[in-house]
Structure formats: C-alpha cells, structure tokens
C-alpha cells in the first residue's frame, strides 16, 4: 500500500492527472484512516494543479469516499460564486 501511496503522491505532484486519478481510484474503498489521509493529501495536491480533474474525481466518488477525505481534498478547489 505504501508503494501505491508514494506513486500517487508523485503523480499528483508532477505526473499526468489522469494517471493520478486512475491510481487514486484503487484507494477509494480503503478503510484505514491513515491511507485516507494520504489519499486526501495527494488529491489536494492534484487539485492545486488541475482543479477540474479533482472536481470530476470527487463527484464520481462522493458516494464512497469518507467525508473527511472529500473535505480535505476539496480545499484545493476554488470557491464557487
């Protein structure tokens, strides 16, 4: 799991946003709070680079991601309005 999280962090920072969200999808159902926290951090980083990719990912997985992950990652999105 650590390897996947490390790879996700690298993709979120410097890689292809599509590859990052594809890899993030493998972690959506993770139940470990530490894994979800690292997923949220990676998604936040991705959202700073590509807000649209983050928005689409969060919308697609809103029914399965923990609220804390959505809230933490969603801070990267510009405020609406």
Helices and strands as residue ranges (DSSP letters): H 2-14, H 17-25, H 33-49, H 51-61, H 67-74
